[in-house]
Amino acid sequence: MSTTEMMELNRTIGHLRQCVGSLRTVYGDAAAVRRLANDVERLGIDATELDESPPRLAHPVGESERVPVPEAPYDQTLWLGADDEGVGGHPHEHQ
């Protein structure tokens, strides 16, 4: 994650903390408020972990695997005996 993304994430988590604090003022120590507070705390922990020890990128930036797709029609014999996915095929076509 870039520095800008981490700053935005931390700003958003801070805003969530403020919102949950306001809810606590209105609803007190309700179970739902406690769960929200716990969730926001977990977000903070995860954001810190991601910032301090980022995992390996799933798809390195600028590197993508290209798979060529031929323009020629597929050989129709590849599909002989196959059912139409999601439809169940046509029983009269089975041999």
GROMACS elastic network, one bead per residue, 0.5 to 0.9 nm:
[ bonds ]
;  ai    aj funct       b0    kb
    1     4     6  0.80739   500
    1     5     6  0.60123   500
    1     6     6  0.64748   500
    1    50     6  0.82064   500
    1    51     6  0.76308   500
    1    54     6  0.77606   500
    2     5     6  0.51579   500
    2     6     6  0.62906   500
    2     7     6  0.86030   500
    3     6     6  0.51110   500
    3     7     6  0.60809   500
    3     8     6  0.85818   500
    3    51     6  0.87736   500
    4     7     6  0.51052   500
    4     8     6  0.61786   500
    4     9     6  0.85697   500
    5     8     6  0.50946   500
    5     9     6  0.60665   500
    5    10     6  0.85842   500
    6    10     6  0.60639   500
    6    11     6  0.84327   500
    6    47     6  0.76633   500
    6    50     6  0.89217   500
    6    51     6  0.70932   500
    7    10     6  0.51927   500
    7    11     6  0.60543   500
    7    12     6  0.85497   500
    8    11     6  0.50168   500
    8    12     6  0.60780   500
    8    13     6  0.85794   500
    9    12     6  0.51159   500
    9    13     6  0.61725   500
    9    14     6  0.85755   500
    9    47     6  0.74873   500
   10    13     6  0.50462   500
   10    14     6  0.60985   500
   10    15     6  0.85944   500
   10    44     6  0.74528   500
   10    47     6  0.73403   500
   10    48     6  0.87662   500
   11    14     6  0.50543   500
   11    15     6  0.62567   500
   11    16     6  0.87052   500
   12    16     6  0.62131   500
   12    17     6  0.86422   500
   13    17     6  0.62177   500
   13    18     6  0.87324   500
   13    40     6  0.67457   500
   13    41     6  0.86117   500
   13    43     6  0.71102   500
   13    44     6  0.66204   500
   13    47     6  0.89532   500
   14    17     6  0.50465   500
   14    18     6  0.64217   500
   14    19     6  0.87663   500
   14    40     6  0.88029   500
   14    44     6  0.86268   500
   15    18     6  0.50944   500
   15    19     6  0.62788   500
   15    20     6  0.87009   500
   16    20     6  0.61183   500
   16    21     6  0.84436   500
   16    37     6  0.88551   500
   16    40     6  0.67924   500
   17    20     6  0.51801   500
   17    21     6  0.60835   500
   17    22     6  0.86626   500
   17    37     6  0.72716   500
   17    40     6  0.65306   500
   17    41     6  0.81809   500
   18    22     6  0.62706   500
   18    23     6  0.86993   500
   19    22     6  0.50728   500
   19    23     6  0.62857   500
   19    24     6  0.86644   500
   20    24     6  0.61330   500
   20    25     6  0.86579   500
   20    33     6  0.69036   500
   20    34     6  0.88596   500
   20    36     6  0.68306   500
   20    37     6  0.62441   500
   20    40     6  0.83590   500
   21    24     6  0.50287   500
   21    25     6  0.63993   500
   21    26     6  0.88684   500
   21    33     6  0.87953   500
   21    37     6  0.81645   500
   22    25     6  0.50805   500
   22    26     6  0.64905   500
   22    27     6  0.86875   500
   23    26     6  0.50705   500
   23    27     6  0.58165   500
   23    28     6  0.74829   500
   23    33     6  0.68494   500
   24    27     6  0.51707   500
   24    29     6  0.63133   500
   24    30     6  0.77340   500
   24    33     6  0.62652   500
   24    34     6  0.83110   500
   25    28     6  0.56106   500
   25    29     6  0.86869   500
   27    30     6  0.61309   500
   27    33     6  0.74725   500
   28    33     6  0.77337   500
   29    32     6  0.83720   500
   29    33     6  0.64849   500
   29    34     6  0.65070   500
   30    33     6  0.52776   500
   30    34     6  0.63436   500
   30    35     6  0.87696   500
   31    34     6  0.50832   500
   31    35     6  0.62176   500
   31    36     6  0.86563   500
   32    35     6  0.50792   500
   32    36     6  0.61985   500
   32    37     6  0.86130   500
   33    36     6  0.50433   500
   33    37     6  0.61183   500
   33    38     6  0.85369   500
   34    37     6  0.50441   500
   34    38     6  0.61265   500
   34    39     6  0.85995   500
   35    39     6  0.61144   500
   35    40     6  0.86445   500
   36    40     6  0.61953   500
   36    41     6  0.85365   500
   37    40     6  0.51910   500
   37    41     6  0.61458   500
   37    42     6  0.86255   500
   38    41     6  0.50412   500
   38    42     6  0.61717   500
   38    43     6  0.86587   500
   39    42     6  0.50558   500
   39    43     6  0.62420   500
   39    44     6  0.87318   500
   40    44     6  0.63404   500
   40    45     6  0.87537   500
   41    44     6  0.51012   500
   41    45     6  0.63391   500
   41    46     6  0.87147   500
   42    45     6  0.50174   500
   42    46     6  0.61053   500
   42    47     6  0.84830   500
   43    46     6  0.51330   500
   43    47     6  0.60149   500
   43    48     6  0.85543   500
   44    47     6  0.51072   500
   44    48     6  0.61629   500
   44    49     6  0.85749   500
   45    48     6  0.52262   500
   45    49     6  0.61996   500
   45    50     6  0.86410   500
   46    49     6  0.50151   500
   46    50     6  0.60634   500
   46    51     6  0.85320   500
   47    50     6  0.50789   500
   47    51     6  0.61009   500
   47    52     6  0.85877   500
   48    51     6  0.50863   500
   48    52     6  0.60570   500
   48    53     6  0.83647   500
   49    52     6  0.52226   500
   49    53     6  0.57795   500
   49    54     6  0.73533   500
   50    53     6  0.53663   500
   50    55     6  0.72253   500
   51    54     6  0.58419   500
   54    57     6  0.83841   500
   55    58     6  0.85650   500
   56    59     6  0.87708   500
   56    60     6  0.85158   500
   57    60     6  0.54489   500
   57    61     6  0.81102   500
   59    62     6  0.83277   500
   59    63     6  0.68016   500
   59    64     6  0.68461   500
   60    63     6  0.54541   500
   60    64     6  0.75413   500
   61    64     6  0.78767   500
   69    72     6  0.89372   500
   70    73     6  0.79587   500
   70    74     6  0.88057   500
   71    74     6  0.89373   500
   73    76     6  0.83648   500
   74    77     6  0.86011   500
   74    78     6  0.77582   500
   75    78     6  0.58404   500
   75    79     6  0.80615   500
   76    79     6  0.57283   500
   76    80     6  0.71497   500
   77    80     6  0.52477   500
   77    81     6  0.89542   500
   78    81     6  0.87662   500
   78    82     6  0.85182   500
   79    82     6  0.53871   500
   79    83     6  0.84335   500
   80    83     6  0.87575   500
   80    94     6  0.89946   500
   81    93     6  0.73431   500
   81    94     6  0.61237   500
   81    95     6  0.77459   500
   82    85     6  0.85100   500
   82    89     6  0.74919   500
   82    94     6  0.86618   500
   83    86     6  0.85141   500
   83    87     6  0.76314   500
   83    88     6  0.57025   500
   83    90     6  0.72266   500
   83    94     6  0.89538   500
   84    87     6  0.54011   500
   84    88     6  0.56458   500
   84    90     6  0.79362   500
   85    88     6  0.62869   500
   85    89     6  0.73394   500
   86    89     6  0.83039   500
   87    90     6  0.84504   500
   88    91     6  0.85286   500
   89    92     6  0.89502   500
   89    93     6  0.79739   500
   89    94     6  0.87695   500
   90    93     6  0.56073   500
   90    94     6  0.73484   500
   91    94     6  0.55894   500
   91    95     6  0.88095   500
   92    95     6  0.79228   500
